[in-house]
Amino acid sequence: MASADQSILALGASHLSVSTFSGDAANLVLEQVVHQPLNGDPDLKNQWLSSVGVGLSQLSLKASLKTITGIVLPGWTVLTKVLTVARIAGEGQREVVRFEAENALPNGLEGFEWTYAILRDDGFERDVLVQAVSKSFLCGLLEVLKEHAIQPPWIDALISSEWRALQHQYGSEEGASVLLDIGARSVSLVAMTDQELPFIRSFSFGGGLVTEGLAKQLGKSFAEAERMKLDWIQVQGEAVSQDMLNQSSEGFVNRLVNEVQRSLALYRRQGQSGNPARILLTGGASQLPGLADFLERKTGIATTLYDPFRGISSGPNLLATQTSRVGFALPAALGLALGGQGNLLPDSLSSELVLLEKKPWLIAAAALFLLAGLIVGLKYHMQAWDLQSRIATLEAGLAPIESLSQDVKEAHDTYTQLTELTEVKVGLLQRRQYRVAFLADMQE
């Protein structure tokens, strides 16, 4: 992708956001970001698509959805795996990746739409990032999007998109960087340096656990508890006390810390270069008060919030209040705006969209062809009309000549007749003269 004027729709378990960028990958400018929370429990997967439909209706009041050029799927919907495969030229590479992925993924690739991106190529083997999403889930999502006139040419996954953003914004830093995206339903961890392959892990729990605990404490619905939690985080409201928030988040935070520590140990055992230099937090649940400090104390690694504006510019119409509240949603959109690798959009729909993109040009070409035919036909018609006009003029000028020719012919006929009569009379006169001369001679 990596082209000017991109609108990226990032889908989360509990939120939607549309980020609009201009410029290219080297000079990317964030022009606008619009955020829309989703109602309902993110753990209820069957309700999520309907929540997205409602959220898109609300989002359409804030931003244009018809101009969306790419979509980022939430982490919990996509299976991700880094594989090392034999290097094959041409189309055979996909079949090699398919074979390895069938054996590496728990349920193979049956019933999944999948793609891959090449991470590293040493001339003999390739390290690839394989991503797969359920076809039934993807079809359901595309139907919801189509109802809102959204037909994106590109669909990416959260982890691959955030990996590109991390590489672009923190790749030059010394030591490894760990991006920890703490969503409502899942947590994604990506560790990388310029010299190493990305280390990727996903956890099937998220900040929704905090909201569940808060809902139980307050005797409220999940949606009401979520709203109260966000209000407290953003404006330090009094509806939820710090102690109450701490109690409801204690189990979630401890589980998160345990998974992060286990992941760091696995990262070191796989031969990576020691402990990472930093942990960068993003995602809605990363805004929990004190979470960064707690993680830093437990892991011994400097922990801070991810800076989504590192290395990119802000447009003149972008408000600081917009970005302060929804900055956690930007890394996913930024990664796709930098250039997608591996499209999860089904091939049939990709072909259909390509045809739709070409349709105006095909119509224009057909119109030009018809116009050219009309021009050529009109040219010959004008030439024929000119010839007919000239013939009519000649015929009009020829009529008097034909009339005169007829008079000349009649005069010639009369002249011929008179000549014949004259010759007869001359003959008679000559014979008469002969008789007179003969009689004269006889008389003498």
C-alpha positions as CSV (number, residue, x, y, z in Angstrom):
1,M,0.0,0.0,0.0
2,A,2.2,2.9,1.3
3,S,0.4,5.5,-0.8
4,A,-1.0,8.9,-0.1
5,D,-4.5,9.5,1.4
6,Q,-5.1,6.3,3.2
7,S,-8.0,5.6,5.7
8,I,-7.3,2.6,7.9
9,L,-10.1,1.0,9.9
10,A,-8.7,-0.7,12.9
11,L,-11.0,-3.3,14.5
12,G,-10.7,-4.1,18.2
13,A,-12.7,-6.2,20.6
14,S,-14.2,-3.2,22.3
15,H,-13.5,-0.3,19.9
16,L,-13.3,0.9,16.3
17,S,-11.1,3.6,14.9
18,V,-10.5,5.2,11.5
19,S,-7.1,6.9,11.0
20,T,-6.4,8.9,7.9
21,F,-2.9,9.4,6.6
22,S,-1.3,11.4,3.8
23,G,2.2,11.2,2.3
24,D,4.3,8.1,1.8
25,A,6.1,5.7,4.2
26,A,9.1,8.1,4.4
27,N,7.0,11.2,5.2
28,L,3.8,9.9,6.8
29,V,1.3,12.5,8.1
30,L,-1.6,11.6,10.4
31,E,-4.4,13.9,9.3
32,Q,-7.3,12.6,11.4
33,V,-8.2,9.8,13.9
34,V,-11.8,9.0,14.9
35,H,-12.6,6.5,17.7
36,Q,-15.9,4.6,18.5
37,P,-16.3,2.3,21.5
38,L,-18.3,-0.9,21.1
39,N,-21.0,-2.0,23.5
40,G,-21.2,-5.5,24.8
41,D,-18.9,-8.1,26.4
42,P,-15.9,-8.6,24.1
43,D,-15.7,-12.3,25.2
44,L,-19.1,-13.0,23.5
45,K,-17.7,-13.6,20.1
46,N,-21.1,-14.2,18.5
47,Q,-22.2,-10.7,19.5
48,W,-19.1,-9.0,18.3
49,L,-20.1,-8.7,14.6
50,S,-23.4,-7.2,15.5
51,S,-21.6,-4.7,17.8
52,V,-19.3,-3.8,15.0
53,G,-22.3,-3.1,12.7
54,V,-23.8,-0.8,15.3
55,G,-20.4,0.8,15.9
56,L,-19.9,1.4,12.2
57,S,-23.3,3.2,12.0
58,Q,-22.2,5.5,14.8
59,L,-18.7,5.9,13.3
60,S,-20.2,6.9,9.9
61,L,-21.5,10.1,11.6
62,K,-18.0,11.1,12.5
63,A,-16.0,10.0,9.4
64,S,-16.5,8.8,5.8
65,L,-16.4,5.0,5.6
66,K,-16.5,4.8,1.8
67,T,-12.9,6.0,1.5
68,I,-11.4,3.2,3.7
69,T,-8.4,1.6,2.0
70,G,-7.5,-1.0,4.5
71,I,-8.7,-2.9,7.6
72,V,-6.7,-4.3,10.5
73,L,-8.3,-7.4,12.2
74,P,-8.1,-7.8,16.0
75,G,-5.4,-10.0,17.4
76,W,-7.8,-12.7,18.8
77,T,-9.2,-13.4,15.3
78,V,-6.0,-14.4,13.6
79,L,-3.6,-17.3,14.0
80,T,0.0,-16.2,13.6
81,K,3.2,-18.3,13.2
82,V,6.8,-17.6,12.2
83,L,8.2,-20.5,10.0
84,T,11.4,-21.3,8.3
85,V,10.9,-22.9,4.9
86,A,12.9,-23.9,1.9
87,R,13.5,-21.1,-0.6
88,I,11.6,-21.8,-3.9
89,A,11.4,-19.5,-6.8
90,G,8.0,-18.5,-8.3
91,E,4.6,-19.8,-7.4
92,G,6.0,-23.0,-5.8
93,Q,6.9,-21.0,-2.7
94,R,3.3,-20.6,-1.6
95,E,2.8,-24.4,-1.8
96,V,5.9,-25.0,0.4
97,V,4.6,-22.5,3.0
98,R,1.2,-24.1,2.8
99,F,2.7,-27.6,3.5
100,E,4.8,-26.3,6.5
101,A,1.8,-24.3,7.9
102,E,-0.5,-27.3,7.7
103,N,1.8,-29.1,10.0
104,A,2.6,-26.2,12.3
105,L,-0.8,-24.8,13.0
106,P,-3.1,-26.8,15.4
107,N,-5.9,-27.3,12.9
108,G,-4.0,-26.9,9.7
109,L,-5.4,-24.5,7.1
110,E,-8.6,-26.2,6.3
111,G,-11.4,-23.6,6.6
112,F,-9.0,-20.7,6.9
113,E,-8.1,-17.8,4.6
114,W,-4.4,-17.4,4.9
115,T,-1.4,-15.4,3.6
116,Y,2.3,-15.0,4.4
117,A,5.0,-12.4,4.3
118,I,8.8,-13.0,3.9
119,L,10.7,-11.8,6.9
120,R,14.2,-12.8,5.9
121,D,15.9,-14.6,3.0
122,D,19.5,-15.9,3.2
123,G,19.4,-17.4,-0.3
124,F,18.7,-21.0,0.9
125,E,15.9,-20.6,3.3
126,R,13.2,-18.1,4.0
127,D,11.7,-17.0,7.4
128,V,8.0,-16.3,6.8
129,L,5.2,-14.9,8.9
130,V,2.0,-17.0,8.3
131,Q,-1.4,-15.6,9.2
132,A,-4.7,-17.3,9.0
133,V,-8.3,-16.3,9.8
134,S,-11.5,-18.4,9.8
135,K,-13.3,-18.2,6.4
136,S,-16.7,-18.2,8.1
137,F,-15.7,-15.4,10.4
138,L,-14.2,-13.4,7.6
139,C,-17.2,-13.8,5.4
140,G,-19.5,-12.6,8.2
141,L,-17.3,-9.6,8.8
142,L,-17.2,-8.7,5.1
143,E,-21.0,-8.9,5.0
144,V,-21.2,-6.4,7.9
145,L,-18.7,-4.1,6.1
146,K,-20.5,-4.3,2.8
147,E,-23.7,-3.1,4.5
148,H,-21.9,0.1,5.3
149,A,-20.4,0.4,1.7
150,I,-16.9,-0.6,2.9
151,Q,-15.0,-2.7,0.4
152,P,-11.3,-2.5,1.3
153,P,-8.7,-3.7,-1.1
154,W,-6.5,-4.8,1.8
155,I,-7.0,-6.7,5.1
156,D,-4.1,-7.1,7.6
157,A,-3.7,-8.6,11.0
158,L,-2.9,-6.8,14.2
159,I,0.4,-8.5,15.0
160,S,2.0,-8.1,11.5
161,S,0.8,-4.5,11.3
162,E,2.1,-3.5,14.7
163,W,5.4,-5.3,14.0
164,R,5.9,-3.0,11.0
165,A,5.1,0.0,13.0
166,L,7.5,-1.1,15.8
167,Q,10.2,-1.7,13.2
168,H,9.7,1.7,11.6
169,Q,9.5,3.7,14.8
170,Y,11.8,1.9,17.2
171,G,14.0,-0.3,14.9
172,S,17.0,2.1,15.2
173,E,17.0,1.9,19.0
174,E,19.8,0.0,20.7
175,G,18.6,-3.3,22.2
176,A,15.4,-5.2,21.6
177,S,12.0,-3.5,21.9
178,V,8.9,-5.4,23.2
179,L,5.5,-4.1,22.1
180,L,2.8,-5.3,24.4
181,D,-0.7,-4.7,23.0
182,I,-3.2,-5.2,25.9
183,G,-6.6,-5.4,24.3
184,A,-10.0,-6.1,25.8
185,R,-10.0,-9.7,24.7
186,S,-6.4,-10.7,24.0
187,V,-2.8,-9.6,24.6
188,S,-0.2,-9.6,21.8
189,L,3.5,-9.5,22.4
190,V,6.1,-8.7,19.7
191,A,9.8,-8.4,20.4
192,M,12.3,-7.4,17.7
193,T,15.6,-5.9,16.8
194,D,17.1,-5.0,13.4
195,Q,19.2,-8.2,13.4
196,E,16.7,-10.7,14.7
197,L,13.4,-12.2,13.6
198,P,10.3,-11.0,15.5
199,F,9.4,-13.0,18.6
200,I,5.6,-13.3,18.8
201,R,3.2,-14.5,21.4
202,S,-0.5,-14.1,22.0
203,F,-2.6,-14.6,25.2
204,S,-6.3,-15.3,25.1
205,F,-7.3,-12.9,27.9
206,G,-7.4,-9.1,28.1
207,G,-8.6,-6.0,29.9
208,G,-12.2,-7.3,29.7
209,L,-11.4,-9.2,32.9
210,V,-11.0,-5.9,34.7
211,T,-14.5,-4.7,33.5
212,E,-16.0,-8.1,34.5
213,G,-14.6,-7.7,38.0
214,L,-15.8,-4.1,38.3
215,A,-19.3,-5.1,37.0
216,K,-19.6,-7.7,39.8
217,Q,-18.4,-5.2,42.5
218,L,-20.8,-2.5,41.4
219,G,-23.7,-4.8,40.4
220,K,-23.7,-3.2,37.0
221,S,-23.9,-4.5,33.4
222,F,-20.7,-5.0,31.5
223,A,-21.3,-2.0,29.2
224,E,-22.0,0.3,32.2
225,A,-18.9,-1.0,34.1
226,E,-16.8,-0.4,31.0
227,R,-18.0,3.1,30.6
228,M,-17.4,3.9,34.2
229,K,-13.9,2.4,34.0
230,L,-13.0,4.5,31.0
231,D,-14.4,7.6,32.5
232,W,-12.3,7.1,35.6
233,I,-9.1,6.4,33.6
234,Q,-9.6,9.4,31.3
235,V,-10.9,12.0,33.7
236,Q,-10.3,10.5,37.2
237,G,-14.0,10.4,37.9
238,E,-15.5,9.6,41.3
239,A,-17.9,6.9,40.2
240,V,-15.1,4.3,40.5
241,S,-12.5,4.7,43.2
242,Q,-8.8,3.8,42.8
243,D,-9.2,1.0,45.4
244,M,-12.1,-0.5,43.6
245,L,-10.3,-0.4,40.2
246,N,-7.2,-1.9,41.8
247,Q,-9.3,-4.8,43.3
248,S,-11.0,-5.6,40.0
249,S,-7.7,-5.4,38.0
250,E,-5.5,-7.3,40.5
251,G,-6.1,-10.7,39.0
252,F,-5.7,-9.5,35.4
253,V,-2.4,-7.6,36.2
254,N,-0.9,-10.6,38.0
255,R,-1.8,-12.9,35.1
256,L,-0.4,-10.5,32.6
257,V,2.9,-10.1,34.5
258,N,3.3,-13.9,34.7
259,E,2.8,-14.3,31.0
260,V,5.2,-11.5,30.2
261,Q,7.9,-13.0,32.4
262,R,7.3,-16.4,30.9
263,S,7.6,-15.0,27.4
264,L,10.8,-13.1,28.3
265,A,12.3,-16.4,29.6
266,L,11.3,-18.1,26.4
267,Y,12.7,-15.3,24.3
268,R,16.1,-15.7,26.0
269,R,16.1,-19.5,25.7
270,Q,15.5,-19.2,21.9
271,G,18.9,-17.6,21.6
272,Q,17.8,-14.0,21.5
273,S,20.2,-11.3,22.7
274,G,19.5,-11.2,26.5
275,N,16.7,-9.1,28.0
276,P,15.0,-6.5,25.8
277,A,15.9,-2.9,26.5
278,R,12.4,-1.6,26.8
279,I,8.7,-2.7,27.0
280,L,6.2,-0.4,25.1
281,L,2.6,-0.6,26.1
282,T,-0.4,0.0,23.8
283,G,-4.0,-1.1,23.6
284,G,-7.0,0.1,25.6
285,A,-6.1,-1.7,28.8
286,S,-2.6,-0.3,28.8
287,Q,-4.1,2.9,30.2
288,L,-4.7,1.2,33.6
289,P,-3.2,3.5,36.2
290,G,0.1,2.2,37.5
291,L,0.4,-0.7,35.1
292,A,3.6,0.5,33.5
293,D,5.4,1.0,36.8
294,F,4.2,-2.4,38.1
295,L,5.5,-4.2,35.0
296,E,8.8,-2.3,35.2
297,R,9.3,-3.4,38.9
298,K,8.4,-7.0,38.2
299,T,10.5,-7.5,35.0
300,G,13.3,-5.1,35.7
301,I,12.9,-3.6,32.2
302,A,12.1,0.0,31.4
303,T,8.4,0.2,30.6
304,T,6.5,3.1,29.1
305,L,3.6,3.8,26.8
306,Y,4.2,3.4,23.1
307,D,4.7,6.7,21.3
308,P,2.6,6.4,18.0
309,F,3.8,9.8,16.8
310,R,7.5,8.8,16.8
311,G,8.8,9.6,13.3
312,I,5.5,10.8,11.8
313,S,3.9,14.2,11.5
314,S,0.5,15.5,12.6
315,G,-1.8,17.3,10.1
316,P,-2.9,20.9,10.8
317,N,-6.5,19.9,11.6
318,L,-5.6,17.1,14.1
319,L,-6.6,18.0,17.6
320,A,-4.4,17.0,20.6
321,T,-7.6,15.9,22.4
322,Q,-8.2,13.4,19.6
323,T,-4.8,11.7,19.9
324,S,-4.5,11.8,23.7
325,R,-7.5,9.5,24.1
326,V,-7.1,7.1,21.1
327,G,-3.3,7.0,20.7
328,F,-3.4,3.3,21.8
329,A,-5.3,2.4,18.6
330,L,-2.8,4.1,16.2
331,P,0.1,1.5,15.9
332,A,-2.1,-1.0,14.1
333,A,-3.3,1.6,11.6
334,L,0.2,3.0,11.2
335,G,1.7,-0.4,10.4
336,L,-0.7,-0.9,7.5
337,A,-0.3,2.7,6.2
338,L,3.5,2.0,6.1
339,G,2.8,-0.9,3.6
340,G,1.0,-4.2,4.0
341,Q,2.7,-7.6,3.4
342,G,0.3,-10.5,2.9
343,N,-3.3,-9.7,2.2
344,L,-6.0,-11.7,4.0
345,L,-8.7,-10.6,1.6
346,P,-10.0,-13.7,-0.3
347,D,-8.6,-13.9,-3.8
348,S,-12.1,-13.9,-5.4
349,L,-12.9,-10.6,-3.7
350,S,-9.5,-9.2,-4.6
351,S,-10.2,-10.0,-8.3
352,E,-13.7,-8.5,-7.9
353,L,-12.3,-5.3,-6.4
354,V,-9.7,-5.0,-9.1
355,L,-12.4,-5.3,-11.6
356,L,-14.5,-2.7,-9.8
357,E,-11.4,-0.4,-9.7
358,K,-10.9,-1.0,-13.5
359,K,-14.6,-0.6,-14.3
360,P,-14.6,3.2,-14.7
361,W,-11.6,2.9,-17.0
362,L,-13.3,0.1,-19.0
363,I,-16.4,2.2,-19.3
364,A,-14.4,5.2,-20.3
365,A,-12.5,3.1,-22.9
366,A,-15.7,1.7,-24.3
367,A,-17.1,5.3,-24.4
368,L,-14.0,6.5,-26.2
369,F,-14.2,3.6,-28.7
370,L,-17.9,4.4,-29.4
371,L,-17.0,8.1,-29.7
372,A,-14.2,7.3,-32.1
373,G,-16.6,5.2,-34.1
374,L,-19.1,8.1,-34.1
375,I,-16.4,10.6,-35.1
376,V,-15.3,8.3,-38.0
377,G,-18.9,7.7,-39.1
378,L,-19.6,11.4,-38.8
379,K,-16.5,12.2,-40.9
380,Y,-17.7,9.8,-43.7
381,H,-21.2,11.1,-43.4
382,M,-20.0,14.7,-43.8
383,Q,-17.9,13.6,-46.8
384,A,-20.9,11.9,-48.3
385,W,-23.1,14.9,-47.7
386,D,-20.4,17.2,-49.3
387,L,-20.3,14.9,-52.3
388,Q,-24.0,14.9,-52.6
389,S,-24.1,18.7,-52.3
390,R,-21.5,19.0,-55.0
391,I,-23.4,16.6,-57.3
392,A,-26.6,18.6,-56.8
393,T,-24.7,21.8,-57.7
394,L,-23.3,20.1,-60.8
395,E,-26.7,18.7,-61.8
396,A,-28.2,22.2,-61.3
397,G,-25.5,23.6,-63.6
398,L,-25.9,20.8,-66.1
399,A,-29.6,21.3,-66.7
400,P,-29.2,24.5,-68.8
401,I,-26.3,22.8,-70.7
402,E,-28.5,19.8,-71.4
403,S,-31.3,22.0,-72.6
404,L,-28.9,23.9,-74.9
405,S,-27.5,20.6,-76.1
406,Q,-31.0,19.6,-77.1
407,D,-31.5,22.9,-79.0
408,V,-28.1,22.3,-80.7
409,K,-29.2,18.8,-81.7
410,E,-32.5,20.0,-83.1
411,A,-30.7,22.8,-85.0
412,H,-28.2,20.3,-86.3
413,D,-31.0,18.0,-87.5
414,T,-32.8,20.9,-89.2
415,Y,-29.5,21.9,-90.8
416,T,-28.9,18.4,-92.1
417,Q,-32.4,18.3,-93.5
418,L,-31.9,21.7,-95.2
419,T,-28.6,20.6,-96.6
420,E,-30.2,17.5,-98.1
421,L,-33.0,19.6,-99.7
422,T,-30.4,22.1,-101.0
423,E,-28.4,19.3,-102.6
424,V,-31.6,18.0,-104.3
425,K,-32.5,21.4,-105.5
426,V,-29.0,22.0,-106.8
427,G,-29.2,18.6,-108.6
428,L,-32.5,19.6,-110.2
429,L,-31.1,23.0,-111.3
430,Q,-28.1,21.4,-112.8
431,R,-30.3,18.9,-114.7
432,R,-32.5,21.8,-115.8
433,Q,-29.5,23.7,-117.1
434,Y,-28.4,20.6,-119.0
435,R,-31.8,20.4,-120.7
436,V,-31.7,24.1,-121.6
437,A,-28.3,23.7,-123.1
438,F,-29.4,20.6,-124.9
439,L,-32.5,22.3,-126.4
440,A,-30.4,25.3,-127.4
441,D,-27.9,23.0,-129.1
442,M,-30.8,21.3,-130.8
443,Q,-32.3,24.6,-131.9
444,E,-29.1,25.7,-133.4
